Amino acid sequence: MNDPGGMRASDAERESVVERLRVASTEGRLTLAELTERTEAAYLAQTHGELAQITADLPGAAPAPAPAPAPAAPAARQGRMRKWIVAVMGDAKRTGTWRIDDGIGAVCVMGDVVLDLRQAEVRGREVDIVATCVMGDVKIIVPDGVDVELSGVTIMGDKKVQVVEAPSGRSAPVVKVAAYVLMGDVKIIGDSRAEPIKRGWHAWSEWWQERRRRPGYGGYEIPDRRHGDLH
């Protein structure tokens, strides 16, 4: 008899696993780093058995996604509930395990703010950050493999992305950063440029690590997407 676990996985089955991972993340079962790694592993999986390993420690039935909220509701809710991290002539850090339910605001005035998102539990579909920096630095650490959307205004300062992002066409976790910089810096850096964090080891990890190192995978030159000063 053929081993059903060795049957080739289809694109639709990979996308189904990716959606299941997203739901698990919103339920607090996966950190942002785990969601990113498993999403990447799902797209690299070639058989049903490999897909099954990625979700082996998640509940057996994939819950139905919650209905989408009305268009105006999220903006009003985030405006009231954004979590602020502020540094004035000092330092502020948010690292380790923490929960992100809504947007994040980072403000530094002659100080430094560090936001490490890798072990955060992200309860929404994306991470929304507003960073305001005056004569200081904001550093945001994300897992390599996320999609970073950086916007905003820089005056006599710098904002840049140094992250190995997912290959185009894949539904990777999204981190949106709106940066407003005056004589300062806002940097979004990937896992490979930061201190390592402790990760669990799963049955799929070995083949995932091997496959992402293959030539042509897309990605081991870390781009430096720099947004120059406005004069």
N, C-alpha and C positions, 0 to 999 in steps of 0.2 A: 504494500500500500504506500501511496505517496504521503509524505509528511505535510499536513496542511500548513504547518509553520514555515515551510520552505517555499510556499506559493508566492509568486511575485506580487508585490503590492502595487496598486494603481494610484494615480495622482489623486483621485477622489478619496481613496482610503487614507492617504497621507494628510490631506486637508481635514478630514474628519478627526484624525488624531490631534492635529494642531488646534482645532476648535475645542476639543475635549481638554487640552492643556490650558487653553485660555480660561475656560470655565473653572477649572481647578484652581487657577491663580486667583480669580475673583472670589473664590471661597476661602482663600488663605491657606491652601494646601501647598503652594509652590512659591518660592521667592522669585524675584526678577531674574536672578542668575539661573536658577533651575528652569524657569519658563523658557529663557532664551536658549539654553543648552539643549533642552529636550525638543524645542521647536526645530532647532537646527538638525538634531538627530532624526527627527521624523522625516524631514525632507531628504536626508541621506539614506534612510532605510530602504532596502530593496525587497524585503520579504515580509510576510505577515508575522513571522516569528520575531523579527527585529522591531516591528511596530509594537507588538505585544509587550516586549521587554520595557519599552519606554514608559508605558502606563501601568506596569505591573503592580505598583504600590498605590495606585489610585482606585477609588470606588469602581466597582464593576460596571455600573450603568452610567452613561454620560448624561447628566441632568440637562434638561432643555434650557437654552439660554433665556435670560430674563427679557421681557419685551423692551424694545427701545423706548427711552423716555421721550416726552414731547420736546421739540427742538429748543424751546426757550428755557426749559427747566434746568438743564445742566449749568448754563452760564450763570443764572441767578444763584443756584446752590453753591457753585464754586466761589463766586464773589464773596459770599458770607463765610465760607468755611475753609478758605485757603490757610494752610499751616505756615506760619512765618518763622524763619530762622534769621536772627539779626545779630550783626557784630559791629559795634561802634568802638573804634580804637581798641580792638581786642580780637579774639578768635571765637568762632562757634563751629561745632562739628556735629554732624548727625551720621553715625556709622552703626554697624552691627545690624541686629534684627529690629526692624521697626515697621509700622503699618502706614500705608499711604491710601487714604480713602478719597481725598480730593486733591486739589492743586496745592503746590508748594510755592512759597515766596521766600527768596533769599535776598537779604539786604546787607551790604557791607559799606561802612564809611570809615576809611582809614583802618581797615581791619581785614580779616580773612574768614571766609565761610567754606567749609568742606561738607559736601553731601555725597555719601557713599550709598548708592541705590542697589548695590548688588544683592544684599541680604534683606532688602525691604519686601514686605508683602504688599503687592499692588492690587487693590481691589477694583480698579477700573480697567478700561481697555487701553489706556495710555497713561503716561506720566506727564503732567503739565506743570512746568516750572517758569516762574517769572523771576529773573535775577537782576537786581539793581546794584550797581557797583560804582562807588565814588572813591578814588584813590585807595583801592584795595584789590582783593582777589577773591573770586568765587571759583572753586574747583568742584566739578560734578563727575563722579566716578560711576561708570556704567559697565555692564557686561559687554565684551565684544560680541557682535552679532545682533545688536539692536539697531533700529533705524533712528537716527538722530535728525531732528528738524530744528535748525538754529535760525532765529530771526532777531531783529532788534536794531539798535543804533549804537554806534561806537564813536566817541569823540576823544581824541588823544589817548587811545587805549587799544585793546585788542580783544577779539573773541574768536575762538577756534575750536575745531573738533579734531581729536586724534583717536579715532575709534575704527576698528575693523568692522565694517557694517555688513549686514547680510547681503548675499547676492540679490540682484534685482529680480522681481517677480515672486518673492517669497513674503509671506505674511509674518514678519518679525514683530516683536514688541516695539512700541514707539515711545520715544522720549522727546517731547517738545520743549524747547527752551527759548523764551523771549528775553533777550539780554539788552540792558540799557546801561552803557558803560561810559564813565567820564574819568579819564586818567587812571584807568585800572585794567583788569583782565578778567575775562570769563572763559574758562577752559572746560571742555567736556572730554574726558580721557577714558580709554577702554581699559579693560582688565589687564591687558598685557603691559600697560605702563604704570600699574599701581601695585601696591603690596598685595600678595596673594591672600585669598580668603580660604577658610576650610570648606571643602566640598565633600558631600557624600559620594560614595563610589557605587555605581549601579552596574548591572550586568551588561548594559548597552554601552558603557563608557569606553571600553577598550576599542571596539570597532569604530565608535564615533571619533575618537581621537585619531585613529589611524586614517580614516577616510578624509577627515578635514585637512590632513597634511598632504594629500595627494596633489600632484601638479594639476593646475587648472581648476582647483576648488574655488578660487577667487578669494584671495584675501590676505595674504600674509605681509604684503607691503602696507604699512599703516599710513593711511592718508592724513595729511595735515591740512584740513580745510580752514584756511585763515580768512577772516573777514577784516579787511583793512580799515584804517581810520577814515573818518569823514572830515574834510577840511572846509 
